[in-house]
Structures are given as C-alpha cells and as structure tokens.
Amino acid sequence: MKEKSNKQDNVILRHIQRIPFVSGFRRDVETFGFSKSFYNFSLKAINRFVFFKILICVFIDVADPRYMGDENKYRYNFLGSDTLMDLAKDKDNGLSLSFVHEALEKGDECYGILDGNSMASFGWYSNKPTFVSFGPAENDRESLWLQFAADYIYMYNGYTPKNYRGQRLHAIGMTRALKAYLDRGYKGLVSYVESNNFASLNSCYRMGYKDLGKIYILKIFGKHFIAHSKSCRQYEFRLVTYARTENEIEQHCSPQAR
C-alpha cells in the first residue's frame, strides 16, 4: 500500500511540475535564485489584478573598450532612413515600417550592427521626450511620455534577432553608440529596465550602467499614478502623462488603425 501511495504521489508531483507557472518558477530559481524568483512571481501575481510596474532607471557615462566588437565580423554604424526602410520589410529584423517612419520623423537615431545585409542587432536613441508603452493601451485615457535632461540621450527599443543572440551584440551596439554621443558632447545614456527583468539588468550592469533611481507606476481604470525616487531629479528623468482625446482613443480602437 505504501509503495502504491508513493507512486501516486510521484504521478501527482510530475503533473504539478508540468503546470506552466510551476515549471517557469523552477527555471527562474535555477537561474536567478529563490528571492529574485519569488519577487518576479509576486509582481506577476499583482498584475493579474491591477497594472503595477517598478522601473529601474539607469545611466552610463563611460564607454568600456571591452565592448567595442570585432571590426572584421560586422559593420557598425548609425543607419540611414533608406537602410532602415529596407530592413523593416523583413519582420525577422524586429522593425516595422510604421515605427521606423515615426521614430525618424521625431528625429531619433538607430545604431545598428549589420551582418552583410542582415540586421544582427540594433538600438534606438533619442534626445527628445519619448512615448512609452507597456503592452496594449487602446482604451487608456492617458499616454505616458518619458522626459530626461537635455545633455543625455535616451536609449530604447533594443533588439537582437535569435540567430545572433549570445554574442553580447546589444551591449556592443550600446557601447559604440555611447562613444559616438560622448564625442558629440553629450554626458551619457539613460534608460530603464523593468525591475523583474533580471537578465537585462545583469547585461546593463555588466557593461557599466549604474542606477539613477526608480519609478513606480500604478494604473487603475486607464489612469496612471506615478511616483519617482528623489535621485531621478538629478537627471530630470520622469514619466509624465497626457490626456488623450476621444478622437485619439477611437483611432487606436478602430480596425483601420491596427
């Protein structure tokens, strides 16, 4: 009887381990440890009921020479509009024509790493207030915009296709872009990472990013409640909200706009 009971327990245990959140939690524990995994689990549990984010705001002002890349293997440069439009035609490159058009029209720049005619990695850079989105927001009554000091550049929307991951190309692209902006007279780069995105945070710290503060975001019925740590003030790093008109909301909800 005892042996039969143990077999039943093992069967039940195997079934429990196949539940997505259980298997995901186990993988997180193996990679990041229990405390970080529990923190990630807790945030996800909260977000099942209400939208809540904690952003780790970071800056970097020194280009680490270890992350300058291999000149013989890839091409590194800020990409022109024609190149970006061509690359955006291939969905595997992680770009859309509409996004590229809007970003270029705003004056933002894309620093890319090219493998022949293929995109190996890229990141976008802006010196102007930038729209921020955390998933679908069609019915939100407000839009979020990130502001920051004029002598810094905001880095956002970095992407490396699957075939090129594991080579630290994202860090290399950011470091080379940072050097270019330092040469232009800017003080450095600013950005943010969600507090439970431990892999991205580790990557940022590895290449030399440092914390500048935190931002807390709570959204209830489409309205955002935002708090910033005091240290964000030094870099004028803040999220602000703007009320959206009924026309803007209708355009985002219409089938034509999607």
ZILINWO-V756329 format. One record per helix or strand of 3 or more residues. SS is the DSSP state (hx for helix, st for strand). FROM is the first residue (numbers start at 0). TO is the last residue. Records with the same first field share a line. If there is no record, write none. Layout:
BEGIN
SS->FROM-TO + FROM-TO
END
This chain:
BEGIN
hx->1-16 + 19-31 + 33-45 + 64-66 + 80-87 + 90-92 + 96-105 + 161-163 + 168-182 + 197-206 + 229-234 + 245-252 + 254-256
st->50-59 + 74-77 + 108-114 + 117-125 + 129-131 + 141-146 + 151-158 + 187-193 + 209-219 + 222-227 + 237-242
END
